[in-house]
């Protein structure tokens, strides 16, 4: 991402607000932690521009206007000074300038990482990702990811379309989710597979264990998904905006008193889609650290066992069990299926007894 500049003129409506809260509202793609770091590292400048007031003055009786974005030319003559206080109260006619420096992507290094190769040829590699393995480097996970392992396994034969941090990655699974993924080994394969996601010819089926019994036992969940502005690690179903999301589910069986074994097929592929849709339905996944809602009154022994089988509540019991796509070169339809991992089967057997 290249360096970005954001400049705002503070109108009466926003006078008195804290600097960090103001920026968080107007730049929702930046986390509060990131904004705090930017403010404290001299990336925010403040100045006063009373001469601009006439440009934005209102006729008597008009509704108060929101703050206004400015260009650099409009504040060329304004004296600006760094502000390193996130709690600074903004004043009317003040100008706020924020610089977001360019983020330099670190080049992943090849590392030996354990994962099962289900299929591989010159164009694609299908892998069975274990739960707990992060797909690509990011904040807090600079190495030891699937990408590091793919670089070790494949060398330079990975598509570059995904960028230096995500070579070959066409789609991903959450850290806690296990199962099948397809990775592109050249740019032609990457584009061809990506198009199958767009036209929905690439098919993915998941198995999961959820709390409660879905009602009805089989159906389709539709609901656009967007990031939750109050909890940036979470996604949520929204009435307006967001991205279209469609999940088909089927209940295979009830497991004891508390859970059900379900199958989910994705028509779209949004972040946390199954987890969000099942939570919206009232049947969050067992072990889900973001959306999981355990029934009240669970025995201590049951809670302890669930923690043991879900990596202390960080592994949703969700497995990408089937994958079908058209091969980018042969145009043959390839289908893959993997067995449920041990932690999933142990949870399945245990929940039938309680």
N, C-alpha and C positions, 0 to 999 in steps of 0.2 A: 504494500500500500504506500503510495507517495505521500509526501508531507501535505497536511491539510491545514487550512486557516479558516476560522469562524469568527465573525465580528457581529456584535449585537449592540443596538442602541436601546437603552433602558427607558421605557415610557412610565408614566405614573402608575399604571396597572401593576408593574412588577417592582416598583421601588420598595425597598425594605426587605426583599428576599435575600437569603444567603446565596453567596456566589456558587457554592458547590451544588445546591439544590436547583438553582436556576439552570446551570449547565446540564445537570442530569436530565431535566425535563426536555431541554431543547436538543440534546445530543444523546438520545436513548441507546445508541449503539456503543457508547462508552460506559463502562461500569463505574460505580461510585469510587471503587478502589483506584481504578485507572485515572479518573478525573482528579482525585486527591493527589495522586503522584504527580500528575501534570502541573497542578497548581503549585505544589511544593517544590517543583523543579524549575520555576521561573518561566513556565510556558503560558502564563496568563498575564496580560497587561491591562491596566485600567487607566482611563482618562476621562475628562469631562468635556463635553461638546455642546454648550448651550446654543452655539450658532446653528446647530442642526435642528433645533426645536421648531423653527418656523417651517422647515421642510415637512414636518409631520404634525403640524398643529391641526386642530379639529374645529369644526364649526360648532357653535353652541348647540347643545342638545344631542350631539353625536354620541354613539357608544364609545367607551374607552377603548383605545386600540391596544393590540398586543405589542410586545417588543418587536423591533424591526431589524432584520439582517442588513448589514452594510457591506460595501466593497472597500478594499484597501484605499482606493482613490479618495473616497469620501472622508477618510480620517487622516489624510496625508499631513494636515497641519495641526492635528491634535497631539498634545504632549502626553505620552503614555509612560507608565511606570509599572514595574513588575509587582504583582500581588501574590504572596505565598500563604495567605490565610484562607482556607476553605470556608470559614464562617463569616467572612467579610460581608457586611450588609451593603447591598447595592442602592445607589441613589438615582433619582430622576436625572435624565440628561447625561448619564454616565455611559461610556463606551467600554465594552468588554471584548477583548481580543484573545482568542485561544489558538495556539499552534499545537497541532498533533504531529510529532515527528514521524518520519518514515520508519516503518517497521522492517528491519532487516531479517529475512528468513534464514535461519541457520540451516546449513546443508546437513541432512541426516548422514550418519556414518554407518557402514555395514556392521551388523552385530549378529551373532548367532542367537536366534530366538526360537523357542520351541512352538511349532504349530504343524498340523498334519496337512500334507499336500494330497488332495483328493484326485486332481487331474492337472496335467500340464502339457502344453505343446508350445509351438513357436509364437502363438498369439495370446493365449490366456493361461492363467493359473488359477485353479479353484482350490481354496484352502478351507480348513475347518478350524475356525478361531476359538481358542479356549476362553472361558470367562476370565476376566481380570486383565486381559491384554488390550492395551490401547492401540487403536488402528494407526494413527499418525502422530508425529511430534506436535506438541502444543504447550500451553502454559502448564508448568508443573510436570510435564512428561517430555523431556528433551531427548531421551533415548530409551532403548529397551522396548520400542513399539513394533507393531507388525511391519511398518515401513522399513525400519532398521533390519528386521529379519529378512524381508523380501530383497533388499539390496544385497544382503549377504548371500542369499540363495540364488538370485537371478543375475547378480552383477549389474551391468549397464543396460540389460534388456528389459527395461520398464518404460512405459509411456511417460512422456514428459508433460502431457497436457495438464496434469494435476498440479504442476508447479514443483519446485525443488523439495518442498516439505511433504508432498503427497504424490510421489511418482506412482503411476499405475492405478491409483485408487479411483474407482468408478462409483462405488457406494461404500458405506461403512456400517459397522455394527457398534453399538455403544460398548463401552469398556466392560460392563457387567454381562452383556449378552454373548452367548456362545453360538457357534454354527457356521454355516456356509457363506462364503464370499467369493466373488469372481474379481480378479485383478487383470488389467490389461498390460500386455508386454510390449506393445507398440502403439503408435498414435492412431493407426487405422482401427485397431481393435478397440481402443478407448472410445473413439467417436462412434463406432458401430454399436457398442454396448450402451453408451450414453443415449443414443437414439431410441434404444429399446425401452429405456426407462421413460422417455418422453411419450412414446406411443403405447406404453403399457403392455408390451409383449414379453418383457422379462418378468417371470413369475417367482414369487417368494412365499413360502409357507412356514409358519412358526408354530411351535407348541409352547404352551405356557401353563402355569398353575396360578389361578386367581383366587381371591377371597370371595366367598359366597357363590351362589348359583346364578349365572346370568339369566335374565328373564326378558324376552323369551330365550330359549336354549340355543337358538340359531338366528342369525340376523346380520344386518349391515349397519355399521355406524358411520354416519356422515357428519362432519363438522370441521370447518376450517381451523387450522392450527397456526398460532403465532407465539412469539416469546412473551412470557409473563413479565410485564414491566415492574412488578413488585418483587420478583424473584427471578433473576436473570438466568439462573441455571435451569429453570423450569420452562416448559411450554404449556399452552393452555388452548382449549377450544374457545373460539371467539365468534360473536355474531356478525361482525363486520370485519373486513380485511383478512389478513392471514393468507394461508395457502390451502387450497382444496385438499382434503384428506378423506379417504374412503377405506374402511377396514371391514372385511367380512369375517365373521366368527362362527364357530360351531362348538358346542359343548359335548365332549366325548363321554364324561362320566363325573359323578359327584364323588369327592374324596372325603370320607368321614363326615364330620359335622360342620367343617369350616370352609372347605375349598372345592374347586372344580378343576378338572383337566380339560383345557380348551385348545382349539386350533384356530389360528388367525391367518388370513390371506390378505396381503396388501395389494390394493389397486393403485395406490400412490405410495410415495416413500418420503414421509416427512420426519423430521427429528422427533424421536420418542413417540412415534405415531401410535403404536399398539399400547404402550404404557399410558399415554394421555387418553386415548379413546376408551380403554377399559376402565380407567379411573372415572372418566366422565359418566360412564354407565353405572358406576357404583361397584365395580369388581376389579379393584387395583391388583397388581401382580404381587405375589408373595416375594418378599425380599427387596422390593423396590425402595431405594433410599430417598427418592424424590417424591413419589406419588403413593407409596404404599400406606394403606390404612388398615392396621390390624384390628380385628374385633376386640371389644373390651372384655376384660376378665379372663384373658388367656392364662393358663397355668404357667408357673415359672419354668417348669421342665419343658413345656412346649415352646416357650419363648427362647430358651437356651438352645434347643435343638434347631429352631429356625435360624438363629444367629450362626450356629455352627455350619449349616448347609448353605448359607447365603453370604459367606465371607464377612460376617458381622454386619449383615444388613446392607451390603453394597452390591449384591449380585441378584438382580431380578431373575426369577425362575422363568427364563425366556430363551428359547433355542431356535435358531434358524435351521429348520430340519430339511427343507427341500428347496432346490433352486433349478430353474429352467430358463434357458436362453438359446438364441440362435447363434451358432458359431460365426464369427466375423469373416472367415475365409471360406469354409466348406458350406456354409448356410444350413448346416445340419442342426436340428433341434437337439440340444443336449440336456439331459435331466440328471440331477444328482440328489442323493438322499443320504443322510448321516444318522447314526443311532443317537439316542439321547445320551448326554454325558452322565457320569456317575452321580454327581451332586443332584441332578434333575431326577434320576430314577430313585435315589435315596429319599428325596423329598416326597416323590409320588407315593412310594411304599409307606413312608411314615405317616403322611397325612390321611391315608386310608384307615389308620388304626386309631385316630383321635377324634 
